[in-house]
Amino acid sequence: MALSHGIGSETQRPLAVVIIAGLISATLLTLLVLPAIYVLFAGVDPNEKTPAAPQPQPAPTAPAVPVVPVVPTPAA
């Protein structure tokens, strides 16, 4: 659309240029500017190694409770 030379292309070319410029600027903002702003505000050092994740502790076990079966007694 931006490179066409046919009939009516003079009306479509400005729209195509705006769309292409918007895609390029949004891509640059997403990939370059936003991460830089995040690093500035979050105080994250990009060269710092991430600490190892803490190892999960085993869940505490409940004391064993004996299970006593209930046996119905015959009615007298």
FIZABA-794511 format. One record per residue: residue number from 1; x, y, z of N, C-alpha, C in turn. Coordinates in Angstrom, 3 decimals. Example, Ala and Ser with C-alpha at 12.3 -4.5 7.8 and 13.67 -1.06 7.14 Angstrom:
> i; n.x; n.y; n.z; ca.x; ca.y; ca.z; c.x; c.y; c.z
> 1; 13.190; -5.690; 7.800; 12.300; -4.500; 7.800; 13.200; -3.300; 7.800;
> 2; 12.850; -2.250; 7.080; 13.670; -1.060; 7.140; 12.900; 0.030; 7.870;
// end
This chain:
> i; n.x; n.y; n.z; ca.x; ca.y; ca.z; c.x; c.y; c.z
> 1; 0.826; -1.183; 0.000; 0.000; 0.000; 0.000; 0.876; 1.255; 0.000;
> 2; 1.939; 1.242; 0.783; 2.804; 2.421; 0.868; 3.644; 2.599; -0.389;
> 3; 3.894; 1.513; -1.114; 4.748; 1.597; -2.304; 3.978; 1.515; -3.606;
> 4; 2.662; 1.467; -3.554; 1.883; 1.305; -4.787; 1.832; 2.615; -5.574;
> 5; 1.640; 2.472; -6.898; 1.592; 3.634; -7.787; 0.341; 3.615; -8.647;
> 6; -0.615; 2.761; -8.280; -1.826; 2.631; -9.098; -2.826; 3.749; -8.842;
> 7; -3.995; 3.571; -9.460; -5.062; 4.558; -9.319; -5.559; 4.555; -7.868;
> 8; -5.667; 5.711; -7.268; -6.149; 5.856; -5.903; -5.090; 5.647; -4.847;
> 9; -3.865; 5.372; -5.261; -2.824; 5.123; -4.261; -2.435; 6.387; -3.513;
> 10; -2.686; 7.564; -4.118; -2.328; 8.805; -3.434; -3.188; 9.040; -2.188;
> 11; -4.333; 8.401; -2.110; -5.155; 8.544; -0.910; -4.834; 7.467; 0.135;
> 12; -4.299; 6.350; -0.287; -3.997; 5.265; 0.640; -2.590; 5.358; 1.212;
> 13; -1.699; 6.038; 0.506; -0.306; 6.095; 0.938; -0.131; 6.739; 2.314;
> 14; -0.776; 7.867; 2.643; -0.585; 8.447; 3.979; -1.040; 7.512; 5.102;
> 15; -2.129; 6.793; 4.877; -2.598; 5.848; 5.884; -1.581; 4.724; 6.081;
> 16; -1.008; 4.238; 5.004; -0.017; 3.174; 5.095; 1.233; 3.655; 5.831;
> 17; 1.646; 4.881; 5.572; 2.830; 5.429; 6.244; 2.571; 5.556; 7.743;
> 18; 1.386; 5.995; 8.127; 1.051; 6.131; 9.548; 1.033; 4.765; 10.228;
> 19; 0.481; 3.764; 9.563; 0.426; 2.420; 10.143; 1.834; 1.849; 10.314;
> 20; 2.667; 1.986; 9.306; 4.034; 1.463; 9.382; 4.828; 2.192; 10.462;
> 21; 4.706; 3.521; 10.532; 5.422; 4.280; 11.561; 4.928; 3.893; 12.958;
> 22; 3.634; 3.650; 13.108; 3.100; 3.239; 14.399; 3.621; 1.886; 14.827;
> 23; 3.703; 0.955; 13.903; 4.237; -0.363; 14.224; 5.704; -0.286; 14.642;
> 24; 6.479; 0.509; 13.925; 7.900; 0.637; 14.241; 8.080; 1.317; 15.598;
> 25; 7.352; 2.396; 15.844; 7.522; 3.106; 17.118; 7.026; 2.261; 18.291;
> 26; 5.938; 1.520; 18.129; 5.452; 0.659; 19.211; 6.446; -0.458; 19.504;
> 27; 7.058; -0.994; 18.466; 8.050; -2.049; 18.666; 9.271; -1.518; 19.412;
> 28; 9.744; -0.357; 19.032; 10.896; 0.229; 19.712; 10.581; 0.568; 21.161;
> 29; 9.391; 1.088; 21.401; 9.008; 1.388; 22.779; 8.953; 0.127; 23.619;
> 30; 8.379; -0.923; 23.068; 8.218; -2.157; 23.821; 9.551; -2.834; 24.093;
> 31; 10.437; -2.856; 23.120; 11.678; -3.608; 23.260; 12.825; -2.821; 23.885;
> 32; 12.812; -1.508; 23.787; 13.953; -0.734; 24.267; 13.610; 0.227; 25.403;
> 33; 12.588; 1.022; 25.229; 12.320; 2.099; 26.181; 11.689; 1.574; 27.462;
> 34; 10.676; 0.734; 27.369; 10.003; 0.238; 28.566; 10.913; -0.572; 29.477;
> 35; 11.750; -1.473; 28.973; 12.681; -2.152; 29.884; 13.663; -1.187; 30.565;
> 36; 14.101; -0.166; 29.849; 15.016; 0.807; 30.449; 14.325; 1.585; 31.560;
> 37; 13.081; 1.974; 31.352; 12.318; 2.680; 32.386; 12.095; 1.764; 33.580;
> 38; 11.810; 0.509; 33.332; 11.618; -0.452; 34.417; 12.877; -0.576; 35.266;
> 39; 14.020; -0.662; 34.633; 15.287; -0.785; 35.367; 15.535; 0.470; 36.198;
> 40; 15.215; 1.633; 35.661; 15.427; 2.871; 36.404; 14.529; 2.948; 37.636;
> 41; 13.255; 2.627; 37.479; 12.317; 2.775; 38.585; 12.371; 1.618; 39.573;
> 42; 12.662; 0.431; 39.118; 12.668; -0.725; 40.008; 13.988; -0.868; 40.746;
> 43; 15.019; -0.209; 40.294; 16.311; -0.306; 40.948; 16.965; -1.657; 40.723;
> 44; 16.692; -2.272; 39.624; 17.247; -3.584; 39.318; 18.584; -3.389; 38.623;
> 45; 19.583; -4.122; 39.101; 20.887; -4.075; 38.454; 20.903; -5.138; 37.363;
> 46; 20.959; -4.748; 36.085; 20.894; -5.750; 35.016; 22.099; -6.689; 34.995;
> 47; 23.226; -6.287; 35.628; 24.416; -7.136; 35.635; 24.457; -8.074; 36.831;
> 48; 23.541; -7.898; 37.777; 23.532; -8.729; 38.977; 22.950; -10.099; 38.650;
> 49; 23.625; -11.130; 39.168; 23.106; -12.475; 38.953; 21.891; -12.672; 39.836;
> 50; 20.933; -13.388; 39.318; 19.736; -13.643; 40.103; 20.052; -14.687; 41.162;
> 51; 19.586; -14.484; 42.372; 19.863; -15.472; 43.420; 19.107; -16.760; 43.143;
> 52; 19.676; -17.823; 43.630; 19.024; -19.120; 43.447; 17.719; -19.132; 44.226;
> 53; 16.750; -19.801; 43.680; 15.453; -19.894; 44.346; 15.606; -20.703; 45.625;
> 54; 14.950; -20.283; 46.697; 15.063; -21.046; 47.939; 14.453; -22.432; 47.779;
> 55; 15.099; -23.388; 48.418; 14.614; -24.760; 48.335; 13.363; -24.904; 49.190;
> 56; 12.344; -25.550; 48.679; 11.126; -25.707; 49.468; 11.366; -26.622; 50.669;
> 57; 10.807; -26.239; 51.792; 10.930; -27.035; 53.005; 9.863; -28.118; 52.991;
> 58; 10.196; -29.292; 53.511; 9.171; -30.341; 53.534; 8.030; -29.935; 54.463;
> 59; 6.840; -30.330; 54.098; 5.667; -29.995; 54.893; 5.733; -30.749; 56.215;
> 60; 5.328; -30.081; 57.296; 5.347; -30.789; 58.577; 4.322; -31.925; 58.563;
> 61; 4.718; -33.016; 59.169; 3.818; -34.166; 59.199; 3.034; -34.159; 60.499;
> 62; 1.803; -34.532; 60.400; 0.943; -34.595; 61.576; 1.243; -35.888; 62.325;
> 63; 1.067; -35.876; 63.651; 1.303; -37.119; 64.391; 0.295; -38.179; 63.955;
> 64; 0.757; -39.408; 63.972; -0.096; -40.501; 63.541; -1.205; -40.719; 64.569;
> 65; -2.423; -40.786; 64.097; -3.573; -41.028; 64.968; -4.123; -42.389; 64.599;
> 66; -4.249; -43.288; 65.576; -4.779; -44.615; 65.237; -6.248; -44.505; 64.840;
> 67; -6.594; -45.247; 63.841; -7.972; -45.264; 63.362; -8.644; -46.485; 63.968;
> 68; -9.700; -46.228; 64.707; -10.418; -47.313; 65.352; -11.707; -47.555; 64.571;
> 69; -11.890; -48.757; 64.041; -13.110; -48.996; 63.280; -14.319; -49.064; 64.239;
> 70; -15.400; -48.521; 63.785; -16.630; -48.548; 64.576; -17.449; -49.729; 64.087;
> 71; -17.698; -50.668; 65.024; -18.472; -51.856; 64.667; -19.835; -51.738; 65.355;
> 72; -20.893; -51.787; 64.583; -22.203; -51.664; 65.221; -22.500; -52.891; 66.072;
> 73; -23.084; -52.646; 67.224; -23.457; -53.744; 68.091; -24.911; -54.132; 67.823;
> 74; -25.206; -55.411; 67.935; -26.592; -55.802; 67.663; -27.521; -55.255; 68.757;
> 75; -28.671; -54.834; 68.323; -29.646; -54.277; 69.270; -30.252; -55.404; 70.096;
> 76; -30.483; -55.157; 71.344; -31.029; -56.200; 72.222; -32.534; -56.199; 72.214;
// end
